Amino acid sequence: MYEFFFNLVFKRMDPEDAHHLAVRWIRVAARVPVLRTFAAAALAPRYRELRTEALGLRMHGPFGLAAGFDKNAIAIDGMSMLGFDHVEIGTVTAQPQPGNPRKRLFRLIPDRALINRMGFNNEGSAAVAARLAARRAVFRTVVGVNIGKTKVVPEAEAVADYVTSTERLAAHADYLVVNVSSPNTPGLRNLQATESLRPLLAAVREAADRTVTARRVPLLVKIAPDLADEDVDAVADLAVELGLDGIIATNTTIARDGLGLKSDPELVEETGGLSGAPVKERSLAVLRRLYGRVGDRITLVGVGGVENAEDAWQRILAGATLVQGYSAFIYEGPFYARAIHKGLAARLATSPYATLAEAVGADTRDTRKAATA
């Protein structure tokens, strides 16, 4: 049904216009009490066996919405209504900014992928903080806040820029994410180098602790799939050293070669970050490497090419306590989260693991045992 609707309506629209239309419909549905009740019953059934504890937080399940879909915190209840166990808003920058010129979002339909060069278009951390402060939650959900660097701010002043957003948003975040891995803000990925990342993360941690004294706000960093393996190891070691709460693996990729892309070559060559099915293999490899490095010392979040329950299950077995999706939601529609939850519950039931927590990292642990046997 959704595939028919997608081909009839959304496919004929500019992808960004289609996104805004879909968000409006989701928001409207979430505001109508009877409609949202029926929608949640159909789309967000709860499975007790999938209940998850991560980052000191309790969630209905492990599957959440990745950053990028709801940049300005306007659709949190709507996405919870659709079954996402946590919603990560943003990326939010200290200053409001329009992002890059349109056209800046492209569908690679044969590849079930997207290319975006949005450029952190958002209303700025002051406006988003005010919206979160005024929010009266309809559904109980965990809200993550993803923060990034304002484009016009020089790289040398990036730390202060992130600290400003932290001071404004930390009180309203169940967890914070430092995004240093988008390819669409010049110089941003340079901050993934440990000599730049260490002072940035330390400053954000200090700002969060200073701003919110009644609790510890979990802090994560989101990294790119394009990092070399030794750089992935370096970030993992730094996260443990600094007492970070987690790592999100991974953001979009700038790679095009070797991904077997079938879409129009001119479309494939568009500048921006590629997300969706083609990044699945590398994102999973980065996740496995991270878990092999940090084990259970910090929480790992798997994102990138998660199209179905099997993909989510593979992320959990590789070491992810939490899993996120976004691009596949565009192609799968409103039953996306429901299908993943149902499939995860079925896989857990037929697995040798009593709980989802037992399954986290099982494949990686088994591989290590086999290698040392």
ZISULMO-V249715 format. One record per residue. N is the residue number from 1. PHI is phi in degrees with one decimal (999 if undefined). PSI is psi as a letter, one per 30 degrees, with the letter a starting at -180 (999 if undefined). D_CENTER is the distance of its C-alpha to the mean C-alpha in whole Angstrom. Layout:
# ZISULMO-V249715
n: {N:N}
phi: {PHI:PHI}
psi: {PSI:PSI}
d_center: {D_CENTER:D_CENTER}
This chain:
# ZISULMO-V249715
n: {1:2:3:4:5:6:7:8:9:10:11:12:13:14:15:16:17:18:19:20:21:22:23:24:25:26:27:28:29:30:31:32:33:34:35:36:37:38:39:40:41:42:43:44:45:46:47:48:49:50:51:52:53:54:55:56:57:58:59:60:61:62:63:64:65:66:67:68:69:70:71:72:73:74:75:76:77:78:79:80:81:82:83:84:85:86:87:88:89:90:91:92:93:94:95:96:97:98:99:100:101:102:103:104:105:106:107:108:109:110:111:112:113:114:115:116:117:118:119:120:121:122:123:124:125:126:127:128:129:130:131:132:133:134:135:136:137:138:139:140:141:142:143:144:145:146:147:148:149:150:151:152:153:154:155:156:157:158:159:160:161:162:163:164:165:166:167:168:169:170:171:172:173:174:175:176:177:178:179:180:181:182:183:184:185:186:187:188:189:190:191:192:193:194:195:196:197:198:199:200:201:202:203:204:205:206:207:208:209:210:211:212:213:214:215:216:217:218:219:220:221:222:223:224:225:226:227:228:229:230:231:232:233:234:235:236:237:238:239:240:241:242:243:244:245:246:247:248:249:250:251:252:253:254:255:256:257:258:259:260:261:262:263:264:265:266:267:268:269:270:271:272:273:274:275:276:277:278:279:280:281:282:283:284:285:286:287:288:289:290:291:292:293:294:295:296:297:298:299:300:301:302:303:304:305:306:307:308:309:310:311:312:313:314:315:316:317:318:319:320:321:322:323:324:325:326:327:328:329:330:331:332:333:334:335:336:337:338:339:340:341:342:343:344:345:346:347:348:349:350:351:352:353:354:355:356:357:358:359:360:361:362:363:364:365:366:367:368:369:370:371:372:373}
phi: {999:-65.5:-58.4:-62.1:-64.3:-58.8:-68.0:-78.5:-115.4:-62.4:-60.5:-85.5:-100.8:-58.5:-55.7:-70.5:-63.8:-62.7:-60.7:-62.9:-63.7:-61.8:-62.4:-61.7:-62.7:-63.3:-64.6:-61.7:-59.5:-71.9:-89.9:-98.9:-52.1:-66.1:-63.8:-69.4:-64.9:-67.5:-63.0:-64.5:-63.3:-81.1:-102.9:-129.8:-64.8:-101.4:-115.8:-56.7:-69.6:-96.1:-55.3:-130.1:-114.5:-152.8:58.4:74.6:-118.5:-103.0:-130.4:-64.4:-166.4:-91.5:-103.6:-127.5:-91.0:-71.4:-63.0:115.4:-78.1:-116.7:-70.3:-115.1:60.4:-106.8:-132.5:-61.7:-65.4:-63.1:-73.4:-66.9:-58.3:-83.5:107.9:-75.7:-78.1:-145.5:-126.6:-101.5:-89.0:103.9:-78.1:-107.7:-112.8:-61.7:-106.3:-64.0:-152.9:-79.4:83.2:-77.5:-61.4:-77.2:-85.6:-139.3:-135.8:-135.4:-94.8:-109.0:-61.2:-60.4:-100.1:50.3:-138.5:-132.1:-120.0:-132.1:-133.6:-59.9:81.7:55.1:-69.8:-165.4:-83.6:94.1:-66.8:-66.5:-67.1:-67.6:-61.8:-63.4:-66.6:-66.2:-65.0:-86.9:-67.1:-114.3:-64.7:-89.7:-117.3:-77.4:-147.6:-81.1:-116.0:-95.1:-123.2:-100.4:-117.1:-138.6:-88.2:-64.5:-59.1:-78.0:-81.0:-62.1:-56.3:-66.6:-107.4:-62.4:-58.8:-62.4:-65.4:-65.3:-62.9:-58.8:-64.2:-61.4:-61.0:-80.6:-107.2:-57.0:-64.9:-104.8:-107.1:-73.8:-153.5:-113.9:-125.8:-91.3:-93.8:-122.6:-128.0:-71.8:-86.1:-103.5:-117.2:-53.1:82.7:-62.6:-67.5:-62.5:-72.5:-74.0:-61.9:-60.3:-67.5:-92.1:-71.3:-58.7:-65.8:-65.3:-65.7:-63.3:-68.7:-65.9:-58.7:-64.0:-65.8:-64.5:-67.0:-71.2:-80.0:-118.6:-100.0:-81.0:-155.2:-93.2:-85.2:-59.5:-122.8:-126.0:-124.8:-107.8:-117.3:-89.3:-74.7:-87.0:-64.4:-65.8:-55.9:-67.7:-76.3:-59.6:-60.7:-65.3:-65.9:-59.6:-63.8:-65.7:-60.3:-67.6:-59.0:-85.6:72.8:-62.5:-89.2:-173.8:-131.5:-103.1:-130.0:-146.1:-80.5:-76.1:-112.7:-93.4:-71.7:-132.4:-71.8:76.6:-101.0:66.3:-67.1:-107.5:-73.7:-50.2:-53.9:-65.1:-70.2:-59.5:-81.4:-58.3:-70.5:141.5:-91.0:-93.1:-131.4:102.3:-52.4:-65.0:-92.6:-54.9:-64.2:-69.0:-60.8:-67.6:-64.7:-63.7:-60.6:-60.5:-66.1:-61.7:-65.0:-62.0:-89.0:-108.1:58.1:-94.6:-72.1:-137.1:-84.6:-108.2:-118.5:-97.0:-148.4:122.8:77.7:-85.2:-96.9:-153.2:-63.8:-64.4:-61.7:-64.1:-62.6:-63.1:-63.8:-65.6:-62.2:-80.2:133.7:-85.3:-80.9:-120.0:-131.2:-129.9:-142.0:-153.4:-56.8:-64.5:-59.5:-61.6:-91.5:-91.9:84.0:-67.7:-92.0:-58.5:-66.4:-58.0:-63.6:-67.8:-62.6:-61.2:-67.8:-64.4:-61.0:-66.1:-67.5:-63.2:-63.4:-100.0:-92.8:-82.8:-102.5:-76.3:-135.4:-63.5:-61.0:-65.7:-77.1:-61.9:79.8:-60.8:-64.9:-65.6:-63.9:-63.4:-63.8:-65.6:-63.9:-64.4:-71.2:-99.2:-71.9}
psi: {e:e:e:e:e:e:e:e:d:e:f:f:l:k:e:e:e:e:e:e:e:e:e:e:e:e:e:e:e:f:f:j:e:e:e:e:e:e:e:e:e:e:f:h:k:k:j:e:f:f:k:k:k:k:g:g:k:k:l:f:a:f:k:l:k:l:l:e:e:i:f:g:h:f:g:e:e:e:e:e:e:g:g:k:f:l:k:j:l:a:k:k:l:e:k:k:k:f:a:l:k:l:k:g:k:k:k:i:e:f:f:h:l:l:k:k:h:e:h:h:k:l:f:l:f:e:e:e:e:e:e:e:e:f:k:j:k:e:k:j:l:k:j:l:j:k:k:a:k:k:e:f:k:l:e:f:g:e:e:e:e:e:e:e:e:e:e:e:f:e:f:g:k:f:l:k:k:j:j:g:g:k:g:g:j:k:f:e:f:f:f:f:k:e:f:e:e:e:e:e:e:e:e:e:e:e:e:e:e:e:e:j:f:f:l:k:j:k:k:l:k:k:l:l:f:f:k:l:e:f:e:e:e:e:e:e:e:e:e:e:e:f:h:l:f:l:k:k:j:l:a:l:k:f:l:e:k:g:f:h:k:f:l:k:e:e:e:e:f:k:k:a:k:k:l:a:e:f:f:e:e:e:e:e:e:e:e:e:e:e:e:f:e:f:b:g:f:l:k:k:k:k:k:j:g:j:f:a:e:e:e:e:e:e:e:e:f:f:g:k:e:l:k:l:l:d:e:f:e:e:f:f:a:f:g:e:e:e:e:e:e:e:e:e:e:e:e:e:e:g:l:g:k:e:l:e:e:f:f:j:g:e:e:e:e:e:e:e:e:e:f:f:999}
d_center: {27:23:24:27:26:23:26:28:26:23:24:27:25:23:20:19:22:20:17:19:21:19:17:21:22:19:20:24:23:22:25:27:28:30:27:24:26:27:23:22:24:24:20:19:22:21:22:23:23:19:19:17:17:15:15:18:17:18:16:17:15:12:10:7:6:3:4:8:9:11:12:15:14:16:15:14:17:17:13:15:18:16:15:12:12:10:8:6:9:10:10:13:16:20:22:21:21:21:19:21:24:23:23:20:18:19:19:20:21:23:20:18:16:15:16:15:16:16:16:14:16:16:19:19:18:22:21:18:19:22:20:19:22:24:21:23:21:22:20:19:15:13:11:9:10:9:12:13:17:19:21:24:24:26:24:26:25:22:22:24:21:18:21:22:18:18:22:21:17:18:20:18:15:14:12:12:9:11:10:13:12:12:15:16:18:21:21:17:17:20:19:17:21:22:25:22:19:22:23:20:18:22:22:19:20:23:23:20:23:26:24:23:26:26:23:21:17:15:14:11:11:8:11:12:13:16:18:21:21:23:21:18:21:21:18:18:21:21:18:21:23:22:21:17:15:12:11:7:9:8:8:10:14:17:19:21:24:24:21:24:23:25:25:27:27:28:24:23:24:22:21:17:14:14:11:12:15:16:14:14:17:16:12:14:17:15:14:17:19:17:18:21:21:20:21:20:20:17:14:11:8:8:6:8:11:11:14:16:17:18:15:13:16:17:13:15:18:17:16:12:13:10:8:5:7:7:10:12:12:15:17:17:17:18:19:15:14:18:18:16:17:21:20:19:22:24:23:23:27:28:27:28:26:27:24:20:20:23:21:18:19:22:23:22:25:27:27:28:31:32:32:34:36}
